[in-house]
Amino acid sequence: MDKKEQAEFLIEAMPYIKKYFNKILVVKYGGNAMIDDELKSSVMRDLVVLNLLGIKVVLVHGGGPEITHTLDAMGIKSQFVNGLRYTDKETAEVVRMVLAGKVNKSLVDLLEINGGKAVGLCGQDGHMLKCTMQSEDLGFVGKIISIDTKLVCDLLQLGYIPVISTVGYDDEGNVYNVNADTAAAAIAGALNAESLILMTDIKGLLKDKDDPSSLIKKVYVSDIPALVKEGIISGGMIPKIECCKEAIRRGVKKVFITDGRVAHSILVEILSEDGSGTMFLN
């Protein structure tokens, strides 16, 4: 992009900067979109840019590949039930160690290196994410029953980017592994966020999963049952779309699924007319 194109992008972005100024944007980041270090740094720079433009950014992250790698190194076999990691007490402690420790602090460090102000949290801090078991079959996989966002709001007021790992708690001292998409939707709703972005390793919702050019740019919540019936929403996309629907039900105005493997996809999604992925709205 030459200087003229850069200037034109900024001019195009002006109404979107104004629209999002002082509003909350929740970004869920995780899975395979986090593996490439150069791309990870690019995403963190984009979040810092949005924060400097006056947008209150909250980063919610998972880290499934890192958890699997650590469990393998410890000789603990990963087990999955309907796509969710079976989490016994030992595995829950490893999840907390990896997510709230290694992954969370590395993201905080990257944000700071790129000129931002960030603070790392997990769902146990400030007793943010209170959970119960989602299912006996899954062990300590958490179903969120209440959210306390006071600590997050305090950090946003001070200009920080809260970086939240999705580890939950209960009153008995148990540790819960919470699905990051589910947690991001719940947190975005509790914060009355303007938008939620789910960064993933696909372009968005496709009419034909094998054809990237068949991207569906806009989906209304009322369209979702028909898209499921047609098979356009299927498999692993079903729980992700359910999270989009849940966030909107909780009051989030727009939810985006965008490709975390593409540089600057967040900026294009938020600050341009066309966006880069699929937008969900009521």
C-alpha positions as protocol buffer text, in pm:
chain_id: "A"
residue {
  index: 1
  type: MET
  ca { x: 0 y: 0 z: 0 }
}
residue {
  index: 2
  type: ASP
  ca { x: 152 y: 336 z: -105 }
}
residue {
  index: 3
  type: LYS
  ca { x: 112 y: 661 z: 90 }
}
residue {
  index: 4
  type: LYS
  ca { x: -187 y: 774 z: -117 }
}
residue {
  index: 5
  type: GLU
  ca { x: -367 y: 444 z: -52 }
}
residue {
  index: 6
  type: GLN
  ca { x: -283 y: 473 z: 318 }
}
residue {
  index: 7
  type: ALA
  ca { x: -434 y: 822 z: 327 }
}
residue {
  index: 8
  type: GLU
  ca { x: -746 y: 703 z: 142 }
}
residue {
  index: 9
  type: PHE
  ca { x: -788 y: 414 z: 389 }
}
residue {
  index: 10
  type: LEU
  ca { x: -773 y: 657 z: 681 }
}
residue {
  index: 11
  type: ILE
  ca { x: -1033 y: 881 z: 518 }
}
residue {
  index: 12
  type: GLU
  ca { x: -1260 y: 579 z: 458 }
}
residue {
  index: 13
  type: ALA
  ca { x: -1203 y: 470 z: 818 }
}
residue {
  index: 14
  type: MET
  ca { x: -1302 y: 804 z: 975 }
}
residue {
  index: 15
  type: PRO
  ca { x: -1676 y: 732 z: 1023 }
}
residue {
  index: 16
  type: TYR
  ca { x: -1596 y: 388 z: 1169 }
}
residue {
  index: 17
  type: ILE
  ca { x: -1338 y: 535 z: 1409 }
}
residue {
  index: 18
  type: LYS
  ca { x: -1603 y: 784 z: 1519 }
}
residue {
  index: 19
  type: LYS
  ca { x: -1863 y: 508 z: 1557 }
}
residue {
  index: 20
  type: TYR
  ca { x: -1637 y: 292 z: 1775 }
}
residue {
  index: 21
  type: PHE
  ca { x: -1477 y: 574 z: 1974 }
}
residue {
  index: 22
  type: ASN
  ca { x: -1506 y: 501 z: 2348 }
}
residue {
  index: 23
  type: LYS
  ca { x: -1704 y: 182 z: 2273 }
}
residue {
  index: 24
  type: ILE
  ca { x: -1599 y: -170 z: 2374 }
}
residue {
  index: 25
  type: LEU
  ca { x: -1470 y: -419 z: 2119 }
}
residue {
  index: 26
  type: VAL
  ca { x: -1414 y: -779 z: 2237 }
}
residue {
  index: 27
  type: VAL
  ca { x: -1175 y: -988 z: 2028 }
}
residue {
  index: 28
  type: LYS
  ca { x: -1152 y: -1364 z: 2072 }
}
residue {
  index: 29
  type: TYR
  ca { x: -816 y: -1500 z: 1961 }
}
residue {
  index: 30
  type: GLY
  ca { x: -700 y: -1857 z: 1980 }
}
residue {
  index: 31
  type: GLY
  ca { x: -639 y: -2197 z: 1828 }
}
residue {
  index: 32
  type: ASN
  ca { x: -449 y: -2225 z: 1503 }
}
residue {
  index: 33
  type: ALA
  ca { x: -468 y: -1849 z: 1441 }
}
residue {
  index: 34
  type: MET
  ca { x: -214 y: -1807 z: 1725 }
}
residue {
  index: 35
  type: ILE
  ca { x: 56 y: -2042 z: 1597 }
}
residue {
  index: 36
  type: ASP
  ca { x: 246 y: -1809 z: 1358 }
}
residue {
  index: 37
  type: ASP
  ca { x: 464 y: -1572 z: 1565 }
}
residue {
  index: 38
  type: GLU
  ca { x: 491 y: -1302 z: 1297 }
}
residue {
  index: 39
  type: LEU
  ca { x: 114 y: -1300 z: 1245 }
}
residue {
  index: 40
  type: LYS
  ca { x: 59 y: -1295 z: 1622 }
}
residue {
  index: 41
  type: SER
  ca { x: 271 y: -979 z: 1648 }
}
residue {
  index: 42
  type: SER
  ca { x: 72 y: -825 z: 1361 }
}
residue {
  index: 43
  type: VAL
  ca { x: -258 y: -894 z: 1540 }
}
residue {
  index: 44
  type: MET
  ca { x: -127 y: -739 z: 1862 }
}
residue {
  index: 45
  type: ARG
  ca { x: -15 y: -426 z: 1670 }
}
residue {
  index: 46
  type: ASP
  ca { x: -364 y: -395 z: 1522 }
}
residue {
  index: 47
  type: LEU
  ca { x: -519 y: -413 z: 1870 }
}
residue {
  index: 48
  type: VAL
  ca { x: -282 y: -144 z: 1994 }
}
residue {
  index: 49
  type: VAL
  ca { x: -378 y: 78 z: 1696 }
}
residue {
  index: 50
  type: LEU
  ca { x: -747 y: 38 z: 1778 }
}
residue {
  index: 51
  type: ASN
  ca { x: -678 y: 117 z: 2143 }
}
residue {
  index: 52
  type: LEU
  ca { x: -483 y: 431 z: 2050 }
}
residue {
  index: 53
  type: LEU
  ca { x: -779 y: 538 z: 1832 }
}
residue {
  index: 54
  type: GLY
  ca { x: -995 y: 544 z: 2146 }
}
residue {
  index: 55
  type: ILE
  ca { x: -1159 y: 203 z: 2112 }
}
residue {
  index: 56
  type: LYS
  ca { x: -1177 y: 1 z: 2434 }
}
residue {
  index: 57
  type: VAL
  ca { x: -1031 y: -334 z: 2334 }
}
residue {
  index: 58
  type: VAL
  ca { x: -1074 y: -654 z: 2538 }
}
residue {
  index: 59
  type: LEU
  ca { x: -879 y: -959 z: 2424 }
}
residue {
  index: 60
  type: VAL
  ca { x: -1015 y: -1304 z: 2517 }
}
residue {
  index: 61
  type: HIS
  ca { x: -795 y: -1597 z: 2425 }
}
residue {
  index: 62
  type: GLY
  ca { x: -778 y: -1972 z: 2423 }
}
residue {
  index: 63
  type: GLY
  ca { x: -475 y: -2186 z: 2346 }
}
residue {
  index: 64
  type: GLY
  ca { x: -577 y: -2542 z: 2261 }
}
residue {
  index: 65
  type: PRO
  ca { x: -261 y: -2632 z: 2064 }
}
residue {
  index: 66
  type: GLU
  ca { x: -38 y: -2510 z: 2351 }
}
residue {
  index: 67
  type: ILE
  ca { x: -242 y: -2711 z: 2602 }
}
residue {
  index: 68
  type: THR
  ca { x: -214 y: -3025 z: 2389 }
}
residue {
  index: 69
  type: HIS
  ca { x: 162 y: -2974 z: 2345 }
}
residue {
  index: 70
  type: THR
  ca { x: 213 y: -2935 z: 2721 }
}
residue {
  index: 71
  type: LEU
  ca { x: -3 y: -3236 z: 2807 }
}
residue {
  index: 72
  type: ASP
  ca { x: 192 y: -3446 z: 2554 }
}
residue {
  index: 73
  type: ALA
  ca { x: 521 y: -3332 z: 2708 }
}
residue {
  index: 74
  type: MET
  ca { x: 388 y: -3436 z: 3052 }
}
residue {
  index: 75
  type: GLY
  ca { x: 273 y: -3774 z: 2922 }
}
residue {
  index: 76
  type: ILE
  ca { x: -95 y: -3694 z: 2969 }
}
residue {
  index: 77
  type: LYS
  ca { x: -316 y: -3808 z: 2681 }
}
residue {
  index: 78
  type: SER
  ca { x: -568 y: -3554 z: 2546 }
}
residue {
  index: 79
  type: GLN
  ca { x: -926 y: -3682 z: 2523 }
}
residue {
  index: 80
  type: PHE
  ca { x: -1207 y: -3508 z: 2337 }
}
residue {
  index: 81
  type: VAL
  ca { x: -1584 y: -3551 z: 2370 }
}
residue {
  index: 82
  type: ASN
  ca { x: -1789 y: -3394 z: 2087 }
}
residue {
  index: 83
  type: GLY
  ca { x: -1501 y: -3161 z: 2007 }
}
residue {
  index: 84
  type: LEU
  ca { x: -1446 y: -3046 z: 2367 }
}
residue {
  index: 85
  type: ARG
  ca { x: -1144 y: -3145 z: 2576 }
}
residue {
  index: 86
  type: TYR
  ca { x: -1226 y: -3384 z: 2861 }
}
residue {
  index: 87
  type: THR
  ca { x: -1084 y: -3209 z: 3166 }
}
residue {
  index: 88
  type: ASP
  ca { x: -1014 y: -3396 z: 3488 }
}
residue {
  index: 89
  type: LYS
  ca { x: -861 y: -3216 z: 3789 }
}
residue {
  index: 90
  type: GLU
  ca { x: -504 y: -3274 z: 3671 }
}
residue {
  index: 91
  type: THR
  ca { x: -580 y: -3149 z: 3320 }
}
residue {
  index: 92
  type: ALA
  ca { x: -762 y: -2844 z: 3461 }
}
residue {
  index: 93
  type: GLU
  ca { x: -445 y: -2746 z: 3651 }
}
residue {
  index: 94
  type: VAL
  ca { x: -242 y: -2780 z: 3329 }
}
residue {
  index: 95
  type: VAL
  ca { x: -500 y: -2568 z: 3143 }
}
residue {
  index: 96
  type: ARG
  ca { x: -467 y: -2297 z: 3408 }
}
residue {
  index: 97
  type: MET
  ca { x: -87 y: -2313 z: 3396 }
}
residue {
  index: 98
  type: VAL
  ca { x: -73 y: -2286 z: 3015 }
}
residue {
  index: 99
  type: LEU
  ca { x: -353 y: -2036 z: 2954 }
}
residue {
  index: 100
  type: ALA
  ca { x: -321 y: -1804 z: 3255 }
}
residue {
  index: 101
  type: GLY
  ca { x: 58 y: -1838 z: 3259 }
}
residue {
  index: 102
  type: LYS
  ca { x: 244 y: -1897 z: 2935 }
}
residue {
  index: 103
  type: VAL
  ca { x: -9 y: -1792 z: 2669 }
}
residue {
  index: 104
  type: ASN
  ca { x: -162 y: -1499 z: 2859 }
}
residue {
  index: 105
  type: LYS
  ca { x: 168 y: -1342 z: 2958 }
}
residue {
  index: 106
  type: SER
  ca { x: 317 y: -1383 z: 2610 }
}
residue {
  index: 107
  type: LEU
  ca { x: 22 y: -1190 z: 2461 }
}
residue {
  index: 108
  type: VAL
  ca { x: 51 y: -920 z: 2728 }
}
residue {
  index: 109
  type: ASP
  ca { x: 422 y: -888 z: 2651 }
}
residue {
  index: 110
  type: LEU
  ca { x: 358 y: -859 z: 2276 }
}
residue {
  index: 111
  type: LEU
  ca { x: 100 y: -584 z: 2330 }
}
residue {
  index: 112
  type: GLU
  ca { x: 343 y: -393 z: 2549 }
}
residue {
  index: 113
  type: ILE
  ca { x: 633 y: -440 z: 2304 }
}
residue {
  index: 114
  type: ASN
  ca { x: 412 y: -295 z: 2029 }
}
residue {
  index: 115
  type: GLY
  ca { x: 333 y: 20 z: 2226 }
}
residue {
  index: 116
  type: GLY
  ca { x: 20 y: -81 z: 2413 }
}
residue {
  index: 117
  type: LYS
  ca { x: -75 y: -102 z: 2780 }
}
residue {
  index: 118
  type: ALA
  ca { x: -203 y: -446 z: 2877 }
}
residue {
  index: 119
  type: VAL
  ca { x: -288 y: -646 z: 3189 }
}
residue {
  index: 120
  type: GLY
  ca { x: -329 y: -1023 z: 3194 }
}
residue {
  index: 121
  type: LEU
  ca { x: -624 y: -1180 z: 3373 }
}
residue {
  index: 122
  type: CYS
  ca { x: -800 y: -1513 z: 3392 }
}
residue {
  index: 123
  type: GLY
  ca { x: -1161 y: -1583 z: 3483 }
}
residue {
  index: 124
  type: GLN
  ca { x: -1057 y: -1652 z: 3842 }
}
residue {
  index: 125
  type: ASP
  ca { x: -921 y: -1299 z: 3890 }
}
residue {
  index: 126
  type: GLY
  ca { x: -1181 y: -1081 z: 4058 }
}
residue {
  index: 127
  type: HIS
  ca { x: -1395 y: -1397 z: 4047 }
}
residue {
  index: 128
  type: MET
  ca { x: -1492 y: -1298 z: 3694 }
}
residue {
  index: 129
  type: LEU
  ca { x: -1618 y: -1629 z: 3550 }
}
residue {
  index: 130
  type: LYS
  ca { x: -1816 y: -1839 z: 3797 }
}
residue {
  index: 131
  type: CYS
  ca { x: -1882 y: -2184 z: 3658 }
}
residue {
  index: 132
  type: THR
  ca { x: -2043 y: -2517 z: 3712 }
}
residue {
  index: 133
  type: MET
  ca { x: -1982 y: -2840 z: 3521 }
}
residue {
  index: 134
  type: GLN
  ca { x: -2122 y: -2826 z: 3169 }
}
residue {
  index: 135
  type: SER
  ca { x: -2158 y: -3206 z: 3172 }
}
residue {
  index: 136
  type: GLU
  ca { x: -2036 y: -3493 z: 3389 }
}
residue {
  index: 137
  type: ASP
  ca { x: -1902 y: -3650 z: 3067 }
}
residue {
  index: 138
  type: LEU
  ca { x: -1664 y: -3355 z: 3017 }
}
residue {
  index: 139
  type: GLY
  ca { x: -1531 y: -3322 z: 3372 }
}
residue {
  index: 140
  type: PHE
  ca { x: -1424 y: -2970 z: 3464 }
}
residue {
  index: 141
  type: VAL
  ca { x: -1533 y: -2802 z: 3143 }
}
residue {
  index: 142
  type: GLY
  ca { x: -1708 y: -2492 z: 3267 }
}
residue {
  index: 143
  type: LYS
  ca { x: -2056 y: -2363 z: 3202 }
}
residue {
  index: 144
  type: ILE
  ca { x: -2061 y: -1994 z: 3299 }
}
residue {
  index: 145
  type: ILE
  ca { x: -2333 y: -1915 z: 3552 }
}
residue {
  index: 146
  type: SER
  ca { x: -2235 y: -1557 z: 3640 }
}
residue {
  index: 147
  type: ILE
  ca { x: -1989 y: -1287 z: 3528 }
}
residue {
  index: 148
  type: ASP
  ca { x: -1834 y: -1002 z: 3726 }
}
residue {
  index: 149
  type: THR
  ca { x: -1675 y: -750 z: 3488 }
}
residue {
  index: 150
  type: LYS
  ca { x: -1582 y: -482 z: 3745 }
}
residue {
  index: 151
  type: LEU
  ca { x: -1209 y: -551 z: 3718 }
}
residue {
  index: 152
  type: VAL
  ca { x: -1223 y: -542 z: 3337 }
}
residue {
  index: 153
  type: CYS
  ca { x: -1417 y: -214 z: 3339 }
}
residue {
  index: 154
  type: ASP
  ca { x: -1169 y: -58 z: 3583 }
}
residue {
  index: 155
  type: LEU
  ca { x: -878 y: -151 z: 3354 }
}
residue {
  index: 156
  type: LEU
  ca { x: -1057 y: -15 z: 3047 }
}
residue {
  index: 157
  type: GLN
  ca { x: -1114 y: 316 z: 3226 }
}
residue {
  index: 158
  type: LEU
  ca { x: -739 y: 334 z: 3293 }
}
residue {
  index: 159
  type: GLY
  ca { x: -662 y: 279 z: 2923 }
}
residue {
  index: 160
  type: TYR
  ca { x: -540 y: -79 z: 2950 }
}
residue {
  index: 161
  type: ILE
  ca { x: -620 y: -370 z: 2719 }
}
residue {
  index: 162
  type: PRO
  ca { x: -743 y: -653 z: 2945 }
}
residue {
  index: 163
  type: VAL
  ca { x: -615 y: -990 z: 2819 }
}
residue {
  index: 164
  type: ILE
  ca { x: -840 y: -1266 z: 2954 }
}
residue {
  index: 165
  type: SER
  ca { x: -766 y: -1638 z: 2958 }
}
residue {
  index: 166
  type: THR
  ca { x: -1076 y: -1851 z: 2985 }
}
residue {
  index: 167
  type: VAL
  ca { x: -1022 y: -2028 z: 3317 }
}
residue {
  index: 168
  type: GLY
  ca { x: -1321 y: -2033 z: 3552 }
}
residue {
  index: 169
  type: TYR
  ca { x: -1385 y: -2094 z: 3921 }
}
residue {
  index: 170
  type: ASP
  ca { x: -1651 y: -2216 z: 4165 }
}
residue {
  index: 171
  type: ASP
  ca { x: -1704 y: -2166 z: 4538 }
}
residue {
  index: 172
  type: GLU
  ca { x: -1541 y: -2502 z: 4615 }
}
residue {
  index: 173
  type: GLY
  ca { x: -1206 y: -2395 z: 4469 }
}
residue {
  index: 174
  type: ASN
  ca { x: -1229 y: -2599 z: 4148 }
}
residue {
  index: 175
  type: VAL
  ca { x: -1061 y: -2487 z: 3825 }
}
residue {
  index: 176
  type: TYR
  ca { x: -1267 y: -2492 z: 3503 }
}
residue {
  index: 177
  type: ASN
  ca { x: -1162 y: -2504 z: 3139 }
}
residue {
  index: 178
  type: VAL
  ca { x: -1406 y: -2272 z: 2957 }
}
residue {
  index: 179
  type: ASN
  ca { x: -1452 y: -2271 z: 2579 }
}
residue {
  index: 180
  type: ALA
  ca { x: -1301 y: -1942 z: 2455 }
}
residue {
  index: 181
  type: ASP
  ca { x: -1578 y: -1865 z: 2202 }
}
residue {
  index: 182
  type: THR
  ca { x: -1843 y: -1921 z: 2470 }
}
residue {
  index: 183
  type: ALA
  ca { x: -1655 y: -1706 z: 2722 }
}
residue {
  index: 184
  type: ALA
  ca { x: -1598 y: -1426 z: 2470 }
}
residue {
  index: 185
  type: ALA
  ca { x: -1970 y: -1414 z: 2384 }
}
residue {
  index: 186
  type: ALA
  ca { x: -2067 y: -1402 z: 2752 }
}
residue {
  index: 187
  type: ILE
  ca { x: -1805 y: -1138 z: 2838 }
}
residue {
  index: 188
  type: ALA
  ca { x: -1902 y: -923 z: 2538 }
}
residue {
  index: 189
  type: GLY
  ca { x: -2267 y: -938 z: 2647 }
}
residue {
  index: 190
  type: ALA
  ca { x: -2185 y: -853 z: 3009 }
}
residue {
  index: 191
  type: LEU
  ca { x: -1976 y: -554 z: 2894 }
}
residue {
  index: 192
  type: ASN
  ca { x: -2249 y: -434 z: 2657 }
}
residue {
  index: 193
  type: ALA
  ca { x: -1986 y: -440 z: 2382 }
}
residue {
  index: 194
  type: GLU
  ca { x: -2043 y: -271 z: 2049 }
}
residue {
  index: 195
  type: SER
  ca { x: -1897 y: -570 z: 1863 }
}
residue {
  index: 196
  type: LEU
  ca { x: -1738 y: -910 z: 1909 }
}
residue {
  index: 197
  type: ILE
  ca { x: -1481 y: -1048 z: 1666 }
}
residue {
  index: 198
  type: LEU
  ca { x: -1413 y: -1422 z: 1662 }
}
residue {
  index: 199
  type: MET
  ca { x: -1075 y: -1473 z: 1495 }
}
residue {
  index: 200
  type: THR
  ca { x: -1048 y: -1821 z: 1348 }
}
residue {
  index: 201
  type: ASP
  ca { x: -865 y: -2014 z: 1076 }
}
residue {
  index: 202
  type: ILE
  ca { x: -1132 y: -1979 z: 808 }
}
residue {
  index: 203
  type: LYS
  ca { x: -1240 y: -1680 z: 598 }
}
residue {
  index: 204
  type: GLY
  ca { x: -1589 y: -1671 z: 749 }
}
residue {
  index: 205
  type: LEU
  ca { x: -1915 y: -1853 z: 673 }
}
residue {
  index: 206
  type: LEU
  ca { x: -1900 y: -2000 z: 323 }
}
residue {
  index: 207
  type: LYS
  ca { x: -2191 y: -2117 z: 106 }
}
residue {
  index: 208
  type: ASP
  ca { x: -1951 y: -2386 z: -19 }
}
residue {
  index: 209
  type: LYS
  ca { x: -1690 y: -2481 z: 240 }
}
residue {
  index: 210
  type: ASP
  ca { x: -1445 y: -2570 z: -38 }
}
residue {
  index: 211
  type: ASP
  ca { x: -1483 y: -2237 z: -220 }
}
residue {
  index: 212
  type: PRO
  ca { x: -1335 y: -1932 z: -41 }
}
residue {
  index: 213
  type: SER
  ca { x: -1505 y: -1702 z: -295 }
}
residue {
  index: 214
  type: SER
  ca { x: -1848 y: -1812 z: -166 }
}
residue {
  index: 215
  type: LEU
  ca { x: -1816 y: -1602 z: 151 }
}
residue {
  index: 216
  type: ILE
  ca { x: -2148 y: -1488 z: 301 }
}
residue {
  index: 217
  type: LYS
  ca { x: -2087 y: -1129 z: 411 }
}
residue {
  index: 218
  type: LYS
  ca { x: -2395 y: -1074 z: 627 }
}
residue {
  index: 219
  type: VAL
  ca { x: -2617 y: -1311 z: 826 }
}
residue {
  index: 220
  type: TYR
  ca { x: -2920 y: -1219 z: 1035 }
}
residue {
  index: 221
  type: VAL
  ca { x: -2991 y: -1431 z: 1343 }
}
residue {
  index: 222
  type: SER
  ca { x: -3327 y: -1524 z: 1191 }
}
residue {
  index: 223
  type: ASP
  ca { x: -3140 y: -1677 z: 890 }
}
residue {
  index: 224
  type: ILE
  ca { x: -2942 y: -1925 z: 1103 }
}
residue {
  index: 225
  type: PRO
  ca { x: -3197 y: -2213 z: 1127 }
}
residue {
  index: 226
  type: ALA
  ca { x: -3239 y: -2220 z: 747 }
}
residue {
  index: 227
  type: LEU
  ca { x: -2861 y: -2215 z: 695 }
}
residue {
  index: 228
  type: VAL
  ca { x: -2828 y: -2511 z: 933 }
}
residue {
  index: 229
  type: LYS
  ca { x: -3105 y: -2696 z: 750 }
}
residue {
  index: 230
  type: GLU
  ca { x: -2932 y: -2635 z: 415 }
}
residue {
  index: 231
  type: GLY
  ca { x: -2606 y: -2769 z: 557 }
}
residue {
  index: 232
  type: ILE
  ca { x: -2422 y: -2438 z: 505 }
}
residue {
  index: 233
  type: ILE
  ca { x: -2372 y: -2422 z: 881 }
}
residue {
  index: 234
  type: SER
  ca { x: -2252 y: -2767 z: 988 }
}
residue {
  index: 235
  type: GLY
  ca { x: -1997 y: -2954 z: 1195 }
}
residue {
  index: 236
  type: GLY
  ca { x: -1760 y: -2735 z: 1394 }
}
residue {
  index: 237
  type: MET
  ca { x: -1925 y: -2418 z: 1268 }
}
residue {
  index: 238
  type: ILE
  ca { x: -2248 y: -2492 z: 1456 }
}
residue {
  index: 239
  type: PRO
  ca { x: -2114 y: -2416 z: 1809 }
}
residue {
  index: 240
  type: LYS
  ca { x: -1926 y: -2110 z: 1676 }
}
residue {
  index: 241
  type: ILE
  ca { x: -2244 y: -1972 z: 1516 }
}
residue {
  index: 242
  type: GLU
  ca { x: -2434 y: -2048 z: 1837 }
}
residue {
  index: 243
  type: CYS
  ca { x: -2183 y: -1826 z: 2018 }
}
residue {
  index: 244
  type: CYS
  ca { x: -2249 y: -1548 z: 1766 }
}
residue {
  index: 245
  type: LYS
  ca { x: -2622 y: -1584 z: 1826 }
}
residue {
  index: 246
  type: GLU
  ca { x: -2577 y: -1591 z: 2204 }
}
residue {
  index: 247
  type: ALA
  ca { x: -2366 y: -1272 z: 2199 }
}
residue {
  index: 248
  type: ILE
  ca { x: -2634 y: -1089 z: 2002 }
}
residue {
  index: 249
  type: ARG
  ca { x: -2903 y: -1225 z: 2235 }
}
residue {
  index: 250
  type: ARG
  ca { x: -2703 y: -1074 z: 2522 }
}
residue {
  index: 251
  type: GLY
  ca { x: -2705 y: -730 z: 2356 }
}
residue {
  index: 252
  type: VAL
  ca { x: -2389 y: -719 z: 2142 }
}
residue {
  index: 253
  type: LYS
  ca { x: -2479 y: -521 z: 1829 }
}
residue {
  index: 254
  type: LYS
  ca { x: -2260 y: -703 z: 1575 }
}
residue {
  index: 255
  type: VAL
  ca { x: -2052 y: -1019 z: 1576 }
}
residue {
  index: 256
  type: PHE
  ca { x: -1788 y: -1100 z: 1316 }
}
residue {
  index: 257
  type: ILE
  ca { x: -1616 y: -1423 z: 1219 }
}
residue {
  index: 258
  type: THR
  ca { x: -1291 y: -1331 z: 1047 }
}
residue {
  index: 259
  type: ASP
  ca { x: -974 y: -1504 z: 933 }
}
residue {
  index: 260
  type: GLY
  ca { x: -699 y: -1470 z: 1193 }
}
residue {
  index: 261
  type: ARG
  ca { x: -442 y: -1598 z: 942 }
}
residue {
  index: 262
  type: VAL
  ca { x: -475 y: -1284 z: 727 }
}
residue {
  index: 263
  type: ALA
  ca { x: -272 y: -979 z: 829 }
}
residue {
  index: 264
  type: HIS
  ca { x: -475 y: -677 z: 946 }
}
residue {
  index: 265
  type: SER
  ca { x: -808 y: -859 z: 913 }
}
residue {
  index: 266
  type: ILE
  ca { x: -929 y: -689 z: 1234 }
}
residue {
  index: 267
  type: LEU
  ca { x: -859 y: -340 z: 1100 }
}
residue {
  index: 268
  type: VAL
  ca { x: -1025 y: -419 z: 767 }
}
residue {
  index: 269
  type: GLU
  ca { x: -1326 y: -567 z: 949 }
}
residue {
  index: 270
  type: ILE
  ca { x: -1378 y: -274 z: 1184 }
}
residue {
  index: 271
  type: LEU
  ca { x: -1261 y: 25 z: 980 }
}
residue {
  index: 272
  type: SER
  ca { x: -1395 y: -40 z: 629 }
}
residue {
  index: 273
  type: GLU
  ca { x: -1728 y: -74 z: 452 }
}
residue {
  index: 274
  type: ASP
  ca { x: -1672 y: -421 z: 303 }
}
residue {
  index: 275
  type: GLY
  ca { x: -1502 y: -590 z: 598 }
}
residue {
  index: 276
  type: SER
  ca { x: -1317 y: -918 z: 556 }
}
residue {
  index: 277
  type: GLY
  ca { x: -1535 y: -1193 z: 706 }
}
residue {
  index: 278
  type: THR
  ca { x: -1898 y: -1265 z: 797 }
}
residue {
  index: 279
  type: MET
  ca { x: -2103 y: -1021 z: 1003 }
}
residue {
  index: 280
  type: PHE
  ca { x: -2390 y: -1145 z: 1223 }
}
residue {
  index: 281
  type: LEU
  ca { x: -2661 y: -910 z: 1343 }
}
residue {
  index: 282
  type: ASN
  ca { x: -3015 y: -909 z: 1478 }
}
